[in-house]
Amino acid sequence: MLNRRDFGLGLGALGLGGALPALAQKLRIMKVANTAAVNDPQQCFVTAGQHPRLDFYKPEGVDVEYVNMSSMTQALQSLRTGHVDFGPAVPGILLPAMAKDPGLDLVSVYKWLPRNANVIVVKPGSPIKSAADLAGKRIGVRSQGDTGIVVTKTMLAELGLKDDKCEYIAIGDGAPAGAAIDNDRVDAMVAFDTAAARIELVGTPLRYVPITPKFAQIGSGWICVPRKLLKDERKSLVALFRGMAKATLFSHTNLDAGIDLHWAVYPESRPKGRSEAEARKELAFIMKDRRNSWMRRPDDPDQRFGASSLAEWKANIEMTAESSKNPKLADELGDPARLFSNELIDEVNAFDRQAVVEMAKGFRL
């Protein structure tokens, strides 16, 4: 559950007394599937806004609760059963699941990772020089339900190669994953940037191999909700994602403050067995690339937080059809416009960005 301190004092300090009638109402707690499996400051792009000094959610009648998951597959099942309200959507996993099960009626409503945050890592002396060299190799992934498998398939399919001789081996995170790479249990690992950074932190040297060009241009993280929830609780979803957009901008501007706010909201996630300074240094390293992946590329014509495009979803279908070896995927899914929605995005972005940036620049907890 969520941890809160000095909530009333925080409201008074911010001059938010006028928000109290909304806060007196029953909060809609929005449960999120957390496929990172642990709640740590890499989630500050959401959690920073829960602290009463920022208070980006409660005045609008919502708050967030994390539910840890072991994989994207588990998250989809939890969305289907209503155990959670929103969760991550990775097209390579989501689209085949929706094609197979029409009852999995989900819609992607917010793109939280507009840049591609996937990486290929190998030992420094590895003969693997490009994504093409992954064909037929032993590929390390965090778990058998992790996205590394579908990402590898997607990149090889883009290159016109097959993955039928690849072996996908679950090697976990951190030290166990580093040992598997260092001891040649696997030839490479395909994972998110934060997972690779955690391996480097335990002392395992890695070399990064470029991902494929077409795949590199596609975002790597959306958030999906059941279509019925979008219809029935639109106001709550706007409030949720507006708070998330503010927290993302705040934490990108002042990552140290985002980390502090996360630790304050979730004190159980504070480092144990090492100093806070050491933990902060590690987190800065883990999030060195991720913090930029939260933000849209400067050349992106649509700079709105969370926005998607029909063109990218058509590209997602095309790449997923190739990686899943299902040429009928597009027909099975039907109109690609039904897979995503921008209907919340203008309202989500209806806030003063510069005010959030200025707040973040001068913030001290």
C-alpha positions as a Python dict, from the first residue, in 0.01 Angstrom:
ca = {
    (1, 'M'): (0, 0, 0),
    (2, 'L'): (99, 361, -32),
    (3, 'N'): (290, 545, 236),
    (4, 'R'): (208, 908, 307),
    (5, 'R'): (338, 1160, 560),
    (6, 'D'): (230, 1509, 658),
    (7, 'F'): (-36, 1517, 389),
    (8, 'G'): (-238, 1799, 541),
    (9, 'L'): (74, 2006, 607),
    (10, 'G'): (184, 1961, 247),
    (11, 'L'): (-150, 2088, 121),
    (12, 'G'): (-130, 2396, 339),
    (13, 'A'): (224, 2472, 227),
    (14, 'L'): (117, 2455, -135),
    (15, 'G'): (-192, 2664, -83),
    (16, 'L'): (-416, 2382, -207),
    (17, 'G'): (-695, 2430, 44),
    (18, 'G'): (-931, 2485, -245),
    (19, 'A'): (-870, 2129, -358),
    (20, 'L'): (-1000, 1982, -31),
    (21, 'P'): (-1359, 1924, -151),
    (22, 'A'): (-1226, 1701, -429),
    (23, 'L'): (-998, 1525, -183),
    (24, 'A'): (-1289, 1463, 52),
    (25, 'Q'): (-1446, 1252, -219),
    (26, 'K'): (-1359, 887, -243),
    (27, 'L'): (-1034, 854, -436),
    (28, 'R'): (-1027, 631, -740),
    (29, 'I'): (-720, 414, -682),
    (30, 'M'): (-583, 315, -1023),
    (31, 'K'): (-389, -12, -1001),
    (32, 'V'): (-95, -50, -1236),
    (33, 'A'): (76, -372, -1344),
    (34, 'N'): (443, -321, -1257),
    (35, 'T'): (640, -560, -1477),
    (36, 'A'): (970, -439, -1332),
    (37, 'A'): (865, -663, -1038),
    (38, 'V'): (1010, -421, -781),
    (39, 'N'): (909, -72, -682),
    (40, 'D'): (1217, 148, -702),
    (41, 'P'): (1295, 503, -819),
    (42, 'Q'): (1295, 409, -1186),
    (43, 'Q'): (918, 459, -1142),
    (44, 'C'): (962, 819, -1028),
    (45, 'F'): (816, 936, -1361),
    (46, 'V'): (488, 830, -1197),
    (47, 'T'): (552, 822, -825),
    (48, 'A'): (711, 1166, -778),
    (49, 'G'): (370, 1317, -838),
    (50, 'Q'): (220, 1121, -547),
    (51, 'H'): (416, 1318, -288),
    (52, 'P'): (208, 1592, -118),
    (53, 'R'): (468, 1854, -210),
    (54, 'L'): (373, 1801, -576),
    (55, 'D'): (30, 1638, -539),
    (56, 'F'): (-34, 1582, -908),
    (57, 'Y'): (-305, 1316, -862),
    (58, 'K'): (-522, 1345, -551),
    (59, 'P'): (-672, 1690, -617),
    (60, 'E'): (-828, 1540, -930),
    (61, 'G'): (-967, 1239, -744),
    (62, 'V'): (-718, 967, -838),
    (63, 'D'): (-411, 793, -701),
    (64, 'V'): (-185, 508, -810),
    (65, 'E'): (-116, 169, -655),
    (66, 'Y'): (158, -59, -786),
    (67, 'V'): (97, -432, -827),
    (68, 'N'): (419, -621, -900),
    (69, 'M'): (419, -859, -1196),
    (70, 'S'): (677, -1104, -1327),
    (71, 'S'): (614, -1049, -1700),
    (72, 'M'): (415, -867, -1967),
    (73, 'T'): (209, -1183, -2017),
    (74, 'Q'): (98, -1178, -1655),
    (75, 'A'): (15, -808, -1687),
    (76, 'L'): (-214, -872, -1985),
    (77, 'Q'): (-395, -1146, -1799),
    (78, 'S'): (-438, -917, -1498),
    (79, 'L'): (-584, -648, -1723),
    (80, 'R'): (-821, -898, -1874),
    (81, 'T'): (-951, -1010, -1534),
    (82, 'G'): (-971, -658, -1392),
    (83, 'H'): (-706, -723, -1125),
    (84, 'V'): (-533, -404, -1245),
    (85, 'D'): (-664, -98, -1430),
    (86, 'F'): (-370, -14, -1655),
    (87, 'G'): (-41, -163, -1756),
    (88, 'P'): (242, -164, -2008),
    (89, 'A'): (176, -255, -2368),
    (90, 'V'): (456, -397, -2581),
    (91, 'P'): (319, -445, -2935),
    (92, 'G'): (516, -763, -3002),
    (93, 'I'): (336, -930, -2711),
    (94, 'L'): (8, -739, -2707),
    (95, 'L'): (-90, -770, -3074),
    (96, 'P'): (-62, -1151, -3110),
    (97, 'A'): (-248, -1190, -2781),
    (98, 'M'): (-534, -967, -2901),
    (99, 'A'): (-550, -1145, -3236),
    (100, 'K'): (-572, -1481, -3062),
    (101, 'D'): (-820, -1372, -2796),
    (102, 'P'): (-1088, -1123, -2914),
    (103, 'G'): (-1201, -1097, -2552),
    (104, 'L'): (-877, -918, -2469),
    (105, 'D'): (-1025, -583, -2561),
    (106, 'L'): (-746, -341, -2472),
    (107, 'V'): (-659, -1, -2615),
    (108, 'S'): (-326, 179, -2583),
    (109, 'V'): (-397, 530, -2459),
    (110, 'Y'): (-62, 674, -2348),
    (111, 'K'): (290, 630, -2485),
    (112, 'W'): (519, 649, -2184),
    (113, 'L'): (842, 553, -2363),
    (114, 'P'): (840, 747, -2692),
    (115, 'R'): (1200, 646, -2766),
    (116, 'N'): (1330, 292, -2804),
    (117, 'A'): (1477, 176, -2473),
    (118, 'N'): (1579, -177, -2579),
    (119, 'V'): (1944, -278, -2597),
    (120, 'I'): (2166, -566, -2707),
    (121, 'V'): (2463, -631, -2477),
    (122, 'V'): (2754, -874, -2507),
    (123, 'K'): (3093, -939, -2348),
    (124, 'P'): (3353, -686, -2466),
    (125, 'G'): (3543, -952, -2663),
    (126, 'S'): (3234, -1109, -2821),
    (127, 'P'): (3239, -1175, -3197),
    (128, 'I'): (2884, -1036, -3215),
    (129, 'K'): (2906, -699, -3389),
    (130, 'S'): (2550, -639, -3513),
    (131, 'A'): (2195, -755, -3455),
    (132, 'A'): (2229, -990, -3752),
    (133, 'D'): (2484, -1188, -3553),
    (134, 'L'): (2214, -1288, -3302),
    (135, 'A'): (2073, -1546, -3544),
    (136, 'G'): (2131, -1895, -3407),
    (137, 'K'): (2278, -1770, -3080),
    (138, 'R'): (2195, -1823, -2713),
    (139, 'I'): (2003, -1511, -2612),
    (140, 'G'): (1974, -1414, -2247),
    (141, 'V'): (1640, -1270, -2136),
    (142, 'R'): (1516, -1170, -1792),
    (143, 'S'): (1247, -1439, -1792),
    (144, 'Q'): (1063, -1655, -2042),
    (145, 'G'): (777, -1403, -2041),
    (146, 'D'): (1007, -1104, -2092),
    (147, 'T'): (1010, -876, -2393),
    (148, 'G'): (1367, -969, -2493),
    (149, 'I'): (1239, -1268, -2688),
    (150, 'V'): (995, -1075, -2906),
    (151, 'V'): (1245, -788, -2948),
    (152, 'T'): (1506, -1032, -3083),
    (153, 'K'): (1251, -1188, -3318),
    (154, 'T'): (1147, -841, -3437),
    (155, 'M'): (1502, -729, -3516),
    (156, 'L'): (1594, -1050, -3696),
    (157, 'A'): (1272, -1037, -3898),
    (158, 'E'): (1355, -680, -4001),
    (159, 'L'): (1685, -812, -4139),
    (160, 'G'): (1515, -1100, -4322),
    (161, 'L'): (1663, -1355, -4082),
    (162, 'K'): (1503, -1633, -3882),
    (163, 'D'): (1532, -1698, -3513),
    (164, 'D'): (1440, -2067, -3534),
    (165, 'K'): (1787, -2171, -3418),
    (166, 'C'): (1806, -1916, -3136),
    (167, 'E'): (1789, -2044, -2780),
    (168, 'Y'): (1627, -1809, -2528),
    (169, 'I'): (1763, -1856, -2176),
    (170, 'A'): (1618, -1689, -1865),
    (171, 'I'): (1908, -1539, -1670),
    (172, 'G'): (1732, -1298, -1435),
    (173, 'D'): (1864, -957, -1336),
    (174, 'G'): (2177, -797, -1193),
    (175, 'A'): (2451, -1029, -1070),
    (176, 'P'): (2297, -1358, -1198),
    (177, 'A'): (2252, -1208, -1545),
    (178, 'G'): (2604, -1066, -1537),
    (179, 'A'): (2748, -1406, -1440),
    (180, 'A'): (2560, -1575, -1724),
    (181, 'I'): (2711, -1331, -1975),
    (182, 'D'): (3059, -1335, -1822),
    (183, 'N'): (3069, -1716, -1799),
    (184, 'D'): (2943, -1764, -2158),
    (185, 'R'): (2614, -1926, -2061),
    (186, 'V'): (2463, -1693, -2320),
    (187, 'D'): (2610, -1517, -2621),
    (188, 'A'): (2416, -1194, -2574),
    (189, 'M'): (2136, -1041, -2373),
    (190, 'V'): (1844, -844, -2513),
    (191, 'A'): (1673, -630, -2250),
    (192, 'F'): (1567, -282, -2150),
    (193, 'D'): (1843, -27, -2091),
    (194, 'T'): (1784, -24, -1715),
    (195, 'A'): (1840, -401, -1690),
    (196, 'A'): (2171, -373, -1875),
    (197, 'A'): (2281, -85, -1651),
    (198, 'R'): (2212, -297, -1341),
    (199, 'I'): (2443, -566, -1480),
    (200, 'E'): (2720, -312, -1532),
    (201, 'L'): (2673, -192, -1174),
    (202, 'V'): (2763, -534, -1032),
    (203, 'G'): (3095, -515, -1214),
    (204, 'T'): (3028, -704, -1536),
    (205, 'P'): (3172, -514, -1835),
    (206, 'L'): (2940, -498, -2134),
    (207, 'R'): (2959, -382, -2493),
    (208, 'Y'): (2646, -241, -2653),
    (209, 'V'): (2549, -360, -3002),
    (210, 'P'): (2325, -128, -3212),
    (211, 'I'): (1962, -229, -3252),
    (212, 'T'): (1823, -243, -3605),
    (213, 'P'): (1743, 89, -3781),
    (214, 'K'): (1371, 44, -3841),
    (215, 'F'): (1306, -91, -3494),
    (216, 'A'): (1512, 190, -3340),
    (217, 'Q'): (1265, 450, -3470),
    (218, 'I'): (967, 297, -3289),
    (219, 'G'): (874, 381, -2931),
    (220, 'S'): (913, 101, -2681),
    (221, 'G'): (642, 154, -2422),
    (222, 'W'): (271, 226, -2424),
    (223, 'I'): (11, 202, -2150),
    (224, 'C'): (-311, 20, -2226),
    (225, 'V'): (-646, -1, -2050),
    (226, 'P'): (-957, -212, -2104),
    (227, 'R'): (-1177, -42, -2362),
    (228, 'K'): (-1469, -46, -2119),
    (229, 'L'): (-1263, 147, -1864),
    (230, 'L'): (-1184, 411, -2125),
    (231, 'K'): (-1554, 454, -2187),
    (232, 'D'): (-1670, 441, -1825),
    (233, 'E'): (-1392, 629, -1643),
    (234, 'R'): (-1259, 878, -1893),
    (235, 'K'): (-1231, 1160, -1639),
    (236, 'S'): (-1023, 948, -1402),
    (237, 'L'): (-792, 840, -1684),
    (238, 'V'): (-734, 1200, -1794),
    (239, 'A'): (-644, 1289, -1434),
    (240, 'L'): (-415, 986, -1405),
    (241, 'F'): (-218, 1055, -1721),
    (242, 'R'): (-201, 1430, -1669),
    (243, 'G'): (-44, 1359, -1331),
    (244, 'M'): (193, 1114, -1495),
    (245, 'A'): (292, 1365, -1764),
    (246, 'K'): (369, 1626, -1497),
    (247, 'A'): (569, 1375, -1290),
    (248, 'T'): (762, 1269, -1600),
    (249, 'L'): (855, 1626, -1689),
    (250, 'F'): (944, 1705, -1327),
    (251, 'S'): (1167, 1396, -1285),
    (252, 'H'): (1337, 1446, -1621),
    (253, 'T'): (1420, 1804, -1522),
    (254, 'N'): (1543, 1715, -1172),
    (255, 'L'): (1614, 1343, -1141),
    (256, 'D'): (1764, 1377, -792),
    (257, 'A'): (1440, 1532, -669),
    (258, 'G'): (1237, 1260, -843),
    (259, 'I'): (1441, 996, -658),
    (260, 'D'): (1398, 1177, -325),
    (261, 'L'): (1024, 1202, -375),
    (262, 'H'): (994, 834, -462),
    (263, 'W'): (1185, 735, -149),
    (264, 'A'): (966, 964, 61),
    (265, 'V'): (645, 813, -75),
    (266, 'Y'): (777, 456, -59),
    (267, 'P'): (1026, 453, 232),
    (268, 'E'): (1054, 74, 213),
    (269, 'S'): (1232, 119, -120),
    (270, 'R'): (1517, 314, 37),
    (271, 'P'): (1858, 146, 3),
    (272, 'K'): (1957, -113, 259),
    (273, 'G'): (2314, -212, 332),
    (274, 'R'): (2472, 89, 161),
    (275, 'S'): (2466, 463, 193),
    (276, 'E'): (2205, 682, 29),
    (277, 'A'): (2483, 858, -165),
    (278, 'E'): (2595, 524, -311),
    (279, 'A'): (2238, 431, -398),
    (280, 'R'): (2178, 767, -564),
    (281, 'K'): (2494, 726, -774),
    (282, 'E'): (2379, 380, -884),
    (283, 'L'): (2032, 508, -975),
    (284, 'A'): (2174, 795, -1176),
    (285, 'F'): (2374, 537, -1374),
    (286, 'I'): (2077, 304, -1421),
    (287, 'M'): (1858, 589, -1546),
    (288, 'K'): (2119, 773, -1754),
    (289, 'D'): (1951, 661, -2078),
    (290, 'R'): (1602, 591, -1950),
    (291, 'R'): (1534, 949, -1839),
    (292, 'N'): (1574, 1065, -2201),
    (293, 'S'): (1356, 782, -2330),
    (294, 'W'): (1070, 930, -2123),
    (295, 'M'): (1081, 1234, -2352),
    (296, 'R'): (1000, 1264, -2720),
    (297, 'R'): (1282, 1309, -2970),
    (298, 'P'): (1341, 1675, -3060),
    (299, 'D'): (1253, 1601, -3423),
    (300, 'D'): (922, 1434, -3334),
    (301, 'P'): (645, 1642, -3498),
    (302, 'D'): (406, 1560, -3213),
    (303, 'Q'): (553, 1677, -2881),
    (304, 'R'): (246, 1596, -2672),
    (305, 'F'): (302, 1363, -2379),
    (306, 'G'): (149, 1023, -2449),
    (307, 'A'): (51, 1075, -2813),
    (308, 'S'): (59, 790, -3066),
    (309, 'S'): (23, 783, -3444),
    (310, 'L'): (-151, 555, -3690),
    (311, 'A'): (172, 521, -3887),
    (312, 'E'): (365, 380, -3592),
    (313, 'W'): (90, 132, -3507),
    (314, 'K'): (84, 13, -3868),
    (315, 'A'): (462, -31, -3837),
    (316, 'N'): (410, -220, -3510),
    (317, 'I'): (166, -456, -3684),
    (318, 'E'): (403, -509, -3976),
    (319, 'M'): (701, -586, -3752),
    (320, 'T'): (495, -810, -3523),
    (321, 'A'): (355, -1002, -3819),
    (322, 'E'): (712, -1071, -3930),
    (323, 'S'): (846, -1160, -3586),
    (324, 'S'): (548, -1383, -3499),
    (325, 'K'): (552, -1542, -3847),
    (326, 'N'): (184, -1463, -3890),
    (327, 'P'): (120, -1293, -4227),
    (328, 'K'): (-253, -1274, -4142),
    (329, 'L'): (-202, -1070, -3826),
    (330, 'A'): (-323, -740, -3977),
    (331, 'D'): (-645, -905, -4102),
    (332, 'E'): (-702, -1073, -3765),
    (333, 'L'): (-662, -744, -3580),
    (334, 'G'): (-880, -543, -3815),
    (335, 'D'): (-872, -164, -3826),
    (336, 'P'): (-536, -56, -3674),
    (337, 'A'): (-698, 264, -3546),
    (338, 'R'): (-885, 58, -3285),
    (339, 'L'): (-559, -47, -3120),
    (340, 'F'): (-479, 297, -2981),
    (341, 'S'): (-652, 620, -2892),
    (342, 'N'): (-540, 982, -2862),
    (343, 'E'): (-876, 1096, -2731),
    (344, 'L'): (-734, 1178, -2386),
    (345, 'I'): (-413, 1340, -2502),
    (346, 'D'): (-514, 1704, -2548),
    (347, 'E'): (-670, 1712, -2201),
    (348, 'V'): (-373, 1525, -2053),
    (349, 'N'): (-142, 1795, -2189),
    (350, 'A'): (-358, 2083, -2064),
    (351, 'F'): (-109, 2207, -1805),
    (352, 'D'): (168, 2465, -1787),
    (353, 'R'): (487, 2281, -1881),
    (354, 'Q'): (715, 2570, -1798),
    (355, 'A'): (566, 2599, -1451),
    (356, 'V'): (648, 2232, -1384),
    (357, 'V'): (1002, 2279, -1517),
    (358, 'E'): (1059, 2583, -1295),
    (359, 'M'): (917, 2398, -996),
    (360, 'A'): (1156, 2109, -1061),
    (361, 'K'): (1463, 2329, -1109),
    (362, 'G'): (1438, 2487, -767),
    (363, 'F'): (1294, 2191, -578),
    (364, 'R'): (1446, 2063, -254),
    (365, 'L'): (1270, 1810, -34),
}
